[in-house]
Amino acid sequence: MEMSRIGDSSSGPNHSPDTMHRRYNRRMGGNYAGYASEMASRFRRDNDRRQQPSEAVSELPHVKRVEFYAPQNARVHHTLKYELVGDRYRADPVLRRGQPFYLAVQLDRQINPASEKLYVVFTYGPRAAVTLGTKVYLVANKREFTKEKQHWDVRIHGVEGDTLVLQIQIPYDCLVGDWSASIQTVADGSHGRRRAEFRCRENVYILFNPWCEEDPCYMENEAERDEYVTNDNGKIFVGAHNRYKGRHWVFGQHDNAVLPAVQLILEMSGLSHAERGSPVKVVRAITGALHSENEGGGVLEARWNGQYEGGVSPWTWTGSVRILEQFLRSGGATVKYGQCWVFAGLLTTVCRALGIPCRPVTNFVSAHDTDGTLTVDKFFDLFGTEIEHGPNGDANDSLWNFHVWNDVWMSRPDLPQGYGGWQAVDATPQQESENKFQCGPCSLEAIRRGEVGFGFDTTFLFSEVNADLVHWREDPDSDWGFSKMKRDHYHVGRSVLTKRSGPTHDDDDQDIENITHLYKNPEGTAAERLAVFNAVRGTAGAQKYFDYPESGQEDVTFELTDIDQVMIGQPFHVDVSIVNNAEEERTIKVSLHANSMYYTGIKAMDIVTDPVQEFVLQPGHTEKMVVEITPEQYMDKLVDYCMVKIYAMANVTETRQAWSEEDDFVISKPKLSIQLDGPCVVGQQCLVNFSFVNPLSVPLTDCMFSFEGSGLIRPSVSQLRSTVQPGATFTHAESFVPRMSGEKTIVASFQCRQLFDIEGSKTLTVSG
């Protein structure tokens, strides 16, 4: 058989020049000439390189390894407590801006300074750019820093063979967050620039620096830095103004899950990477990202209605780490559920992790003024029953028994001089600001002076501590249908409390600090009223309310006795004393109400409603009304935090004098006792015992127990099968292996079907 030749058009593929041109034209979209020209240029360049001497085409030096000296730098940067620094998987550098740090670059050969350069490149965010400050090129070619402290800089600290030790200066206004680093070796020659890149796998965390005088977060006092930046445990005060307690909270800002979670929060906040050098902008954005009310969601869903199915009851949380770790592991899914003090604990963790000095603060009797009148208005019918949402259904003001927000420390270059220092911020979603649920930062000095024109959200925060409480009662003789019974200038903002710097007390609240004077002048002083009127002048909606006439003749004295403490399962009584100071008899009508309350001031259920009593009181005489309330009447009506509100109302027929008073108190619960079984040593098992006595007359069932300790044990939750009989002692033991030495704190919480929010803490010393 005759075989056809390759290229024979009659029997095989056609490889003629014309056919090839047409084929390549089709393949190259009709641009064969351009393709051929590019190919010719490439072949020519390759040929030129082959003809050059060998030293001119030698390989670029390549990076073999980069050492960030994470623990060594951390000692100088006050970040050694961060677990990421010593993580066995990968030690990530945690650095503070405004300070230099060291790194070493090992190459496969030495750099030729005549023709080669080494660059250190830092990038931040997905679209990093030099013009935005999110991309930095540093060429390592000098022995000393040559730039001012507000600029990035690098110097060669030393050369040991093929290893360069570099020192890098971080500017004091650097963008904070998780930076990426790479090392580039570059050679410029007659044939263009050649580049080799080594991408470091470490995350480079850069934080605010309270130790740097140029940083807006600079805090001079060392004891305060220790408390508000590095302390990873603390207290959040809850309860009623006359019966509060410090709830222990593990902030855990040094846990290895926290900084990655914080970076994810920043990404979800909507704040651009180029704006993340300003603590004012960063903390404002975070207040809008810690909750789920804004578009795009957030870390924690707020809930106050007592229905917590599908999530965790707010009082079960013992710290921030469990929340942030769940948020991180889920890829940013919202965690359920939180309330104000949980949001404040979270915000403290996030701010301290970023290097912003922060503390949770509690305002007892906190106003939520929804209509900008600087008053909280409550309406009652003829029988003394509160009319929820007012007569027209649009009165949504409320008084929270307590509300927890945060103070952060920073200068305020956007405000006049004198308004820096502590700033109020709030991550609890209450009211929109600039079309988002976010709040602050607001200068405490602006709040104290009533300077409501200074940002951010000063009017709202001023009203929380200074609003007047006004009671209105249905009145058929009034043109409006209601008459004013009471205007109380001093009920709101009874006290603003935080934990003082220094040791945390396990068994008492001697570590409390009253900072009310930072938020408001002393009640009743001229300065206090001037601040209120200053705020009224700047708040149009408030002016007509402050002009409203006061009530007339008052010659009967009423007094509601405050209830100090009631242990759960015990009875209590409500006392009202009435004195007729007139020279004539007076006809008195009195009504008493006791309700269980959510701490936000919303009524849960009626406990006792005493019918209106009418009697005649003779001149100079005193009458005392007493209502006894038994455990059987209140136990099944208690909700979160076991809060009870007493309303007492009265009016005098002859003079139309009206009186009303309210008292809030908390039904107390036993404290969880925590005892260690021997000393604790790093790396060795430690046993801890938890106990308390059941104060109820019924067994405790469906028991659950949670506890954690920063540097001791990660957050843990246990479902317990045991039942605790009435009057019996609950006991539970856990073991753990401490990870870090020093003074540490265990925080634990117990709940069951019949009883909840039994908590306690124990400070211990772990030896190394």
C-alpha positions in Angstrom: 0.0 0.0 0.0 1.3 3.4 -0.9 1.6 5.8 2.1 0.7 9.4 1.5 3.3 12.0 2.4 2.8 14.5 5.4 1.5 17.6 3.9 -0.1 16.0 0.9 -3.2 18.1 0.4 -4.9 15.3 -1.4 -4.9 12.9 1.5 -3.9 14.6 4.8 -3.9 17.9 6.7 -3.0 21.0 4.7 0.1 22.7 6.4 0.7 25.2 3.6 1.7 28.8 4.8 -1.6 30.3 3.6 -3.6 27.6 5.4 -1.6 28.1 8.6 -2.1 31.9 8.4 -5.9 31.5 8.0 -6.0 28.9 10.8 -4.1 31.2 13.3 -6.2 34.1 12.2 -9.3 32.2 13.2 -7.7 31.0 16.4 -6.5 34.5 17.4 -9.8 36.2 16.5 -8.3 37.7 13.3 -5.3 39.2 15.1 -2.6 36.9 13.8 -0.3 39.8 13.0 -0.3 40.9 16.6 0.1 37.4 17.9 3.1 36.9 15.6 4.6 40.2 16.6 4.4 39.4 20.3 5.9 36.0 19.7 8.8 37.5 17.8 9.5 40.0 20.6 9.4 37.2 23.2 11.8 35.1 21.2 14.1 38.0 20.7 14.2 38.8 24.5 14.9 35.2 25.3 17.7 35.1 22.8 19.2 38.3 24.2 19.2 36.9 27.7 20.9 33.7 26.6 23.7 35.8 25.1 24.3 37.8 28.3 27.1 36.8 30.8 25.9 34.4 33.4 26.0 36.8 36.3 23.5 39.1 34.6 20.9 36.4 34.4 21.5 34.8 37.8 18.4 33.9 39.8 16.9 36.5 42.2 17.5 35.9 45.9 14.5 34.0 47.2 13.1 34.2 50.7 13.4 31.0 52.7 11.8 32.1 55.9 10.5 35.1 57.8 10.6 35.3 61.6 8.4 37.9 63.3 9.7 37.4 66.8 6.1 37.4 68.0 6.8 36.8 71.7 9.8 39.1 71.9 8.0 42.0 70.2 4.9 41.3 72.3 6.9 42.0 75.5 7.7 45.5 74.3 4.3 46.1 72.7 2.3 45.1 75.9 0.7 42.2 74.0 2.3 39.1 75.5 -1.1 38.1 77.1 -2.6 37.5 73.6 -2.7 33.8 73.1 -2.2 34.2 69.3 1.4 35.3 70.1 2.3 31.9 71.5 -0.1 29.8 69.5 1.4 26.4 68.7 -0.3 26.3 65.3 1.1 29.6 64.2 2.5 32.5 66.3 0.9 35.7 64.9 2.5 39.0 65.8 0.2 41.3 67.8 1.6 44.8 67.6 0.7 48.3 68.7 0.9 51.3 66.4 3.4 54.1 67.2 6.1 51.5 68.1 8.8 49.7 66.1 9.1 46.0 65.9 11.7 43.5 64.6 11.6 40.8 62.0 14.2 38.6 60.3 14.3 37.6 56.6 16.4 34.6 55.6 17.3 34.4 52.0 18.9 31.7 49.9 21.8 34.0 49.2 22.8 37.5 50.1 21.3 40.6 48.4 23.5 42.4 45.9 22.9 46.0 46.9 24.2 47.3 43.5 21.5 45.7 41.5 18.9 44.2 43.9 16.5 45.4 46.5 14.4 43.9 49.3 10.9 45.3 49.9 8.7 44.7 52.9 5.1 45.0 51.8 2.0 45.4 54.0 -1.6 45.2 52.7 -4.9 45.7 54.4 -8.2 44.7 52.8 -9.2 43.2 49.5 -8.5 46.3 47.4 -5.4 47.7 49.0 -3.9 50.9 47.6 -1.0 53.1 48.5 -3.2 56.2 48.0 -5.6 54.9 50.7 -3.0 54.0 53.2 -3.9 50.3 52.9 -0.8 49.3 51.1 2.8 50.0 52.1 6.1 49.4 50.3 9.2 49.7 52.5 12.6 49.3 50.9 15.3 47.9 53.2 18.4 49.9 52.2 19.4 52.0 55.2 20.7 51.6 58.7 18.6 54.3 60.5 15.0 55.5 60.4 14.7 58.7 58.4 11.0 59.4 58.6 8.8 61.0 61.3 6.7 58.8 63.6 3.5 59.3 61.6 5.1 57.4 58.7 6.0 53.8 58.0 9.8 53.2 57.9 12.3 50.4 57.9 15.9 50.1 58.8 18.5 47.3 58.7 19.3 46.4 62.2 21.8 43.7 61.4 23.1 41.3 58.7 24.1 37.7 59.6 25.2 35.9 56.5 22.1 35.4 54.4 19.7 36.8 57.1 18.6 40.4 57.5 17.2 41.6 60.8 14.9 44.5 60.1 13.3 47.0 62.4 10.0 48.5 61.2 8.3 51.6 62.4 4.5 51.6 62.6 3.0 55.1 62.4 1.0 56.2 65.4 -2.1 56.7 63.2 -1.8 53.4 61.4 -5.0 51.6 60.4 -5.9 48.9 63.0 -6.8 45.4 62.2 -5.4 42.3 60.5 -2.6 43.1 58.0 -1.0 40.8 55.5 2.8 40.9 54.9 5.0 39.8 52.1 8.7 40.1 51.2 9.7 41.0 47.6 13.2 40.8 46.1 13.6 43.0 43.0 16.3 43.4 40.4 16.4 46.2 37.9 18.4 45.7 34.7 18.5 46.7 31.1 15.9 44.1 30.3 13.3 45.4 32.8 12.4 44.6 36.4 12.3 41.1 37.8 10.5 40.4 41.0 10.1 37.5 43.4 7.6 37.5 46.2 7.3 35.5 49.5 3.9 35.8 51.2 4.0 35.5 54.9 1.3 33.2 56.3 1.1 35.1 59.6 -1.7 37.5 60.3 -0.1 40.8 61.5 -2.5 42.4 64.0 -1.9 46.1 64.6 -3.8 47.7 67.5 -4.4 51.1 69.0 -1.7 52.1 71.5 -2.7 53.6 74.9 1.0 53.6 75.8 1.9 56.0 72.9 1.4 59.7 73.6 0.6 60.5 69.9 -2.2 57.9 69.8 -5.7 59.4 70.5 -6.2 56.4 72.9 -3.2 57.3 75.0 -3.9 56.8 78.7 -1.3 58.1 81.1 -2.2 56.4 84.3 -0.7 52.9 84.5 -3.2 51.5 87.0 -6.0 52.6 84.7 -4.3 51.0 81.6 -4.0 47.8 83.6 -7.7 47.9 84.3 -9.3 49.3 81.2 -7.0 47.7 78.6 -5.3 44.5 79.9 -7.6 43.2 82.6 -9.5 40.3 81.1 -12.0 39.9 84.0 -14.4 42.4 85.6 -17.8 43.2 86.9 -21.0 44.5 85.4 -23.4 46.0 87.9 -27.1 45.0 87.6 -30.2 45.2 89.8 -32.1 48.1 91.3 -30.7 51.4 92.4 -31.1 50.5 96.1 -30.1 46.8 95.7 -27.5 46.2 93.0 -24.8 43.5 92.6 -21.7 43.2 90.6 -22.1 40.4 88.1 -18.7 38.9 87.2 -17.8 38.7 83.5 -14.9 37.1 81.7 -14.0 39.6 79.0 -11.3 37.3 77.6 -9.9 39.8 75.1 -6.6 37.8 74.9 -8.2 34.5 73.8 -7.1 33.2 70.5 -10.6 33.4 69.0 -11.2 37.1 69.9 -8.9 39.1 67.5 -10.1 37.0 64.4 -13.7 37.6 65.5 -13.0 41.3 65.9 -11.6 41.5 62.4 -14.8 39.8 61.1 -16.9 42.3 63.0 -15.0 45.2 61.4 -15.5 43.7 58.0 -19.3 43.4 58.7 -19.5 46.9 60.1 -19.4 48.7 56.8 -16.5 50.9 57.9 -14.0 51.2 55.1 -10.5 49.9 55.7 -9.1 53.4 55.1 -11.1 54.8 58.0 -10.0 52.3 60.6 -7.3 54.5 62.0 -9.8 56.7 63.9 -10.9 55.3 67.2 -14.0 57.6 67.0 -15.1 56.0 63.7 -14.0 52.5 64.7 -15.9 52.4 68.0 -19.1 54.0 66.5 -19.1 51.4 63.7 -18.7 48.6 66.3 -21.7 49.7 68.3 -23.7 49.1 65.1 -22.2 45.7 64.4 -22.5 43.9 67.7 -26.3 43.6 67.4 -28.5 42.3 64.6 -30.9 45.2 64.1 -29.0 46.8 61.2 -29.0 45.6 57.6 -26.4 42.8 57.3 -26.9 41.4 60.8 -24.4 41.4 63.6 -22.9 39.4 66.4 -25.8 39.1 68.9 -29.6 39.2 68.7 -31.3 41.3 71.4 -34.4 39.9 73.1 -36.3 41.1 76.2 -39.6 39.2 76.1 -38.5 36.2 78.2 -38.8 33.8 75.2 -35.3 32.4 74.5 -36.1 29.1 72.6 -33.5 28.3 69.9 -30.8 30.2 71.7 -29.1 31.0 75.1 -30.8 32.9 77.9 -28.9 36.2 78.4 -28.2 35.4 82.1 -26.5 32.1 81.1 -23.6 33.8 79.5 -20.6 34.2 81.8 -18.3 36.0 79.4 -17.7 37.2 75.8 -15.4 34.4 74.4 -18.2 31.8 74.0 -20.3 34.3 72.0 -17.4 35.5 69.8 -16.2 31.9 69.2 -19.6 30.8 68.1 -19.9 33.9 65.9 -16.5 33.1 64.3 -17.1 29.4 63.8 -20.4 30.0 62.1 -18.8 32.4 59.6 -20.6 35.4 61.0 -24.1 34.0 61.8 -25.9 35.9 64.6 -25.8 34.4 68.1 -28.9 34.3 70.2 -29.6 36.1 72.7 -28.4 39.1 74.5 -29.5 42.1 76.6 -27.8 45.4 77.5 -25.2 44.1 79.9 -24.2 41.3 77.5 -23.7 43.8 74.7 -21.7 46.0 77.1 -19.5 43.0 78.1 -19.0 42.2 74.4 -18.1 45.8 73.6 -15.6 45.9 76.4 -13.9 42.8 75.0 -13.8 44.1 71.5 -12.5 47.5 72.5 -9.9 46.2 74.9 -8.8 43.7 72.3 -8.2 46.5 69.8 -6.4 48.6 72.4 -9.1 51.1 73.2 -9.5 51.7 76.9 -13.0 50.6 77.8 -15.2 50.0 80.8 -18.9 48.9 81.2 -21.0 51.4 83.1 -24.4 51.0 84.6 -27.0 53.7 84.9 -29.6 52.9 87.6 -33.1 54.2 86.7 -32.3 54.9 83.0 -34.6 56.9 80.9 -35.5 55.9 77.3 -37.0 59.2 76.0 -38.4 58.3 72.6 -39.9 61.7 71.6 -37.1 64.1 72.5 -38.9 65.9 75.3 -36.3 65.2 78.0 -39.1 63.7 80.0 -40.4 60.2 80.6 -44.2 60.4 80.7 -46.4 57.8 82.4 -50.2 57.9 82.2 -52.7 56.4 84.7 -56.5 56.0 84.7 -58.9 57.0 87.4 -58.2 53.8 89.3 -54.4 54.2 89.3 -53.7 51.6 86.6 -51.0 52.5 84.2 -52.2 53.2 80.6 -49.5 51.4 78.5 -48.4 53.6 75.6 -50.5 56.5 76.8 -54.0 57.6 75.9 -53.3 57.8 72.2 -51.1 54.7 72.0 -48.0 56.7 70.9 -46.3 57.2 74.3 -43.4 54.8 74.2 -41.1 56.4 76.9 -39.8 53.9 79.4 -37.7 53.7 82.6 -35.2 50.9 82.7 -34.3 49.7 86.2 -30.8 49.7 84.9 -29.1 50.1 81.6 -25.5 49.2 80.8 -23.4 50.9 78.2 -19.7 51.6 77.9 -17.2 54.4 78.3 -14.2 54.5 76.0 -11.1 56.7 76.4 -9.9 58.8 73.5 -9.2 62.3 72.4 -11.8 64.1 70.3 -10.1 66.2 67.7 -13.5 66.7 66.1 -14.8 68.6 69.1 -13.6 71.8 70.9 -10.8 71.4 73.4 -11.8 69.9 76.7 -14.2 67.3 75.5 -11.8 64.4 75.2 -11.3 61.6 77.7 -14.2 59.3 78.6 -16.8 59.0 75.8 -20.1 57.1 76.2 -20.9 54.4 73.6 -23.8 52.0 73.5 -24.1 48.7 71.5 -27.6 47.9 72.7 -30.0 48.7 69.8 -32.4 51.4 71.3 -32.7 54.2 68.8 -31.5 55.0 65.3 -28.7 57.5 64.7 -27.8 58.5 61.2 -30.3 55.9 59.9 -28.6 53.1 61.8 -28.8 51.6 65.3 -25.6 52.9 66.7 -24.7 55.2 69.6 -21.7 57.4 70.4 -19.0 58.2 71.1 -20.4 61.0 73.1 -18.2 63.2 75.4 -19.1 62.8 79.1 -18.2 66.4 79.6 -20.8 67.3 76.9 -23.4 65.2 78.7 -22.6 66.8 82.0 -22.9 70.3 80.6 -26.0 69.6 78.5 -24.2 70.4 75.3 -26.6 68.5 73.1 -25.2 70.0 69.9 -22.0 68.0 70.1 -21.9 64.6 68.4 -22.7 61.9 68.7 -26.2 61.3 70.2 -25.7 63.6 73.1 -29.4 64.4 73.5 -30.3 60.8 73.8 -27.6 60.0 76.3 -28.3 63.2 78.3 -31.9 62.2 78.7 -30.9 58.7 80.0 -29.3 60.3 83.1 -31.2 63.6 83.4 -34.8 63.3 82.1 -37.6 64.3 84.4 -40.2 61.7 85.3 -43.8 63.0 84.9 -46.9 61.2 86.1 -50.3 62.1 84.5 -53.6 60.9 85.8 -57.0 60.8 84.0 -59.0 63.9 85.0 -62.5 64.5 83.7 -62.2 68.2 84.6 -59.1 68.8 82.5 -59.4 70.2 79.0 -56.8 67.6 77.9 -58.4 64.8 79.9 -55.3 64.4 82.1 -53.7 66.4 85.0 -50.2 66.2 86.2 -49.7 64.3 89.5 -46.0 64.5 89.8 -42.8 65.8 88.2 -39.7 64.3 89.7 -36.4 65.9 88.7 -34.3 63.4 90.5 -35.7 59.9 89.9 -33.7 59.3 86.7 -30.0 58.6 86.8 -29.9 57.7 90.5 -26.3 56.5 90.2 -23.8 55.6 87.4 -21.5 52.8 88.6 -18.5 50.9 87.3 -15.8 48.7 88.7 -12.8 50.7 90.0 -9.3 49.9 88.9 -7.6 47.3 91.0 -8.5 43.9 92.4 -11.9 42.3 91.7 -13.8 41.3 94.8 -15.5 37.9 94.7 -17.7 38.2 97.8 -18.7 41.8 98.0 -18.8 45.0 95.9 -16.2 47.0 97.6 -14.5 47.3 94.2 -17.3 49.7 92.9 -16.7 53.2 91.7 -19.5 55.8 91.6 -18.9 58.0 88.5 -22.3 59.8 88.5 -20.5 63.1 88.9 -18.9 62.6 85.5 -22.3 62.4 83.9 -24.3 65.0 85.8 -23.8 67.7 88.5 -25.1 66.9 92.0 -28.9 66.8 92.0 -30.6 69.9 93.2 -27.7 72.2 92.5 -27.8 75.2 90.3 -25.3 73.6 88.0 -27.5 70.6 87.6 -30.6 72.6 86.6 -28.6 74.8 84.3 -27.4 71.8 82.4 -31.0 70.6 82.0 -32.1 74.0 80.8 -29.1 74.2 78.5 -30.2 70.9 77.0 -33.9 72.1 76.8 -32.8 75.2 74.8 -31.2 72.9 72.3 -34.2 70.4 72.1 -37.3 72.0 70.6 -39.6 69.2 71.6 -38.7 69.6 75.3 -39.5 73.3 75.7 -43.3 73.1 76.0 -43.0 70.3 78.6 -40.7 72.3 80.8 -43.2 75.2 80.7 -46.1 73.1 81.9 -47.7 74.4 85.1 -47.1 72.7 88.4 -50.0 71.4 90.6 -51.5 73.5 93.3 -52.1 73.2 97.1 -50.4 70.3 98.9 -51.1 69.8 102.6 -51.2 66.1 102.9 -47.8 64.2 103.1 -47.5 60.7 101.5 -44.5 58.4 101.9 -43.9 55.0 100.3 -41.4 53.0 102.2 -38.6 51.6 100.1 -38.2 47.8 100.1 -34.5 47.0 100.6 -34.1 43.3 100.3 -36.4 40.3 99.9 -34.9 36.7 99.6 -36.7 34.6 97.0 -39.3 32.4 98.7 -40.0 34.9 101.5 -43.0 37.3 101.9 -42.8 41.1 101.8 -45.1 44.0 102.5 -45.8 47.4 101.0 -46.2 50.4 103.4 -47.7 53.8 102.7 -47.8 56.5 105.4 -50.2 59.4 105.1 -50.2 62.6 107.3 -52.8 65.3 107.2 -50.9 68.6 107.8 -54.0 70.7 107.3 -56.3 72.2 109.9 -59.3 70.5 108.2 -60.2 66.9 107.5 -59.2 65.5 104.1 -60.8 62.8 102.0 -58.1 60.5 100.7 -58.3 57.9 97.8 -55.4 55.5 97.6 -54.5 52.6 95.3 -51.5 50.2 95.4 -50.2 48.0 92.6 -47.3 45.4 92.5 -46.1 44.1 89.2 -43.3 41.9 88.0 -41.2 43.8 85.5 -38.7 43.3 82.8 -35.6 45.4 83.6 -36.4 47.6 80.6 -39.4 49.0 82.5 -42.0 46.9 80.7 -44.7 45.3 82.9 -44.7 41.5 82.8 -47.6 40.5 85.1 -49.8 41.8 87.9 -48.8 40.5 91.3 -51.3 42.5 93.4 -53.8 45.2 92.5 -55.3 46.7 95.7 -58.7 48.2 95.1 -59.0 52.0 95.6 -59.6 52.7 99.2 -61.3 55.9 100.3 -61.3 57.3 103.9 -61.4 60.6 105.8 -58.2 61.7 107.6 -58.6 64.1 110.5 -56.3 67.1 111.0 -52.9 66.2 112.3 -53.6 62.5 112.1 -51.5 59.7 110.4 -52.8 56.7 108.5 -50.6 53.7 107.5 -51.7 51.4 104.7 -50.0 47.9 104.5 -50.4 45.3 101.9 -48.9 41.8 102.5 -47.6 39.8 99.5 -46.8 36.1 99.9 -44.4 33.9 97.8 -47.4 32.1 96.4 -48.6 35.4 94.9 -45.3 36.3 93.2 -43.2 33.2 92.6 -44.8 32.1 89.3 -45.0 35.7 88.0 -41.3 36.6 88.2 -39.4 37.1 85.0 -35.8 38.0 84.1 -33.8 39.3 87.1 -36.8 38.9 89.5 -37.7 42.6 89.5 -40.8 44.0 91.1 -42.3 47.5 90.8 -44.6 49.1 93.3 -46.9 51.9 92.2 -48.7 53.9 94.9 -51.2 56.7 94.0 -53.4 59.0 95.9 -55.5 62.1 95.5 -57.1 64.5 98.0 -60.7 65.4 97.1 -60.9 68.8 98.7 -57.7 70.3 97.2 -57.3 68.0 94.1 -53.8 67.3 95.4 -52.4 64.3 93.5 -49.5 62.1 94.6 -47.8 59.1 93.1 -44.6 57.2 93.8 -42.9 54.1 92.6 -40.3 51.7 94.0 -38.3 49.1 92.2 -36.5 46.3 94.0 -35.0 42.9 93.1 -36.0 39.6 94.7 -32.6 38.3 95.9 -31.2 34.8 95.2 -28.4 32.8 96.8 -24.9 33.1 95.6 -23.0 30.2 94.1 -20.0 29.2 96.2 -16.8 28.1 94.5 -14.0 26.3 96.3 -10.7 24.9 95.0 -9.5 21.5 96.0 -5.8 22.3 96.4 -3.3 24.6 94.6 -3.4 25.3 90.8 -0.4 24.8 88.7 0.0 25.3 84.9 -0.3 22.1 83.0 -1.6 20.1 86.0 -5.2 19.1 86.7 -7.1 21.3 89.2 -10.4 20.4 90.8 -13.1 23.0 91.7 -16.4 22.5 93.6 -19.6 24.6 93.2 -22.5 24.7 95.6 -25.5 26.6 96.9 -28.6 25.8 99.0 -32.0 25.6 97.3 -34.1 28.4 99.0 -37.4 27.2 97.5 -40.1 24.9 98.9 -40.1 22.9 95.6 -37.4 20.7 94.0 -35.1 22.2 91.3 -35.3 20.3 88.0 -33.7 20.5 84.5 -30.5 22.0 85.9 -27.9 23.5 83.7 -24.4 24.7 84.7 -21.9 26.9 82.8 -18.5 28.2 83.7 -15.3 29.5 82.3 -12.0 31.2 83.2 -9.6 33.2 81.1 -6.3 31.3 80.9 -7.9 28.4 82.8 -10.6 26.8 80.9 -12.6 27.6 77.8 -16.4 28.2 78.2 -18.2 25.0 79.2 -21.9 24.1 79.6 -23.2 21.0 81.4 -26.7 19.6 81.5 -27.2 18.0 84.9 -29.5 15.1 85.6 -29.7 15.6 89.3 -32.7 17.1 91.2 -32.1 19.5 94.1 -34.7 19.0 96.9 -36.1 21.9 98.9 -33.5 23.1 101.4 -30.9 20.7 100.0 -27.4 21.7 98.9 -26.6 21.6 95.2 -23.0 20.4 94.6 -21.1 20.0 91.4 -17.4 19.4 90.6 -15.3 20.2 87.5 -11.7 19.7 86.7 -9.5 21.7 84.4 -5.9 22.2 83.4 -4.7 25.8 83.7 -3.0 27.2 80.5 -1.4 30.4 82.0 0.1 31.4 85.3 -0.9 34.4 87.4 -4.1 35.7 89.1 -7.1 34.2 87.3 -10.9 34.2 87.8 -13.5 31.5 87.4 -17.0 32.6 86.7 -20.0 30.2 86.9 -23.7 30.3 86.4 -26.6 27.9 87.4 -30.1 27.8 86.1 -33.1 25.4 86.2 -36.8 25.4 85.5 -37.7 26.9 88.8 -34.7 29.2 89.5 -32.2 31.0 87.3 -29.3 33.4 87.4 -27.5 31.9 90.3 -23.9 33.0 89.8 -20.6 33.3 91.5 -16.9 33.8 91.0 -13.6 32.8 92.5 -10.2 34.5 92.1 -7.2 32.2 92.3 -3.5 32.2 91.7 -2.0 29.8 89.3 1.7 29.0 89.8 4.0 28.4 86.8 
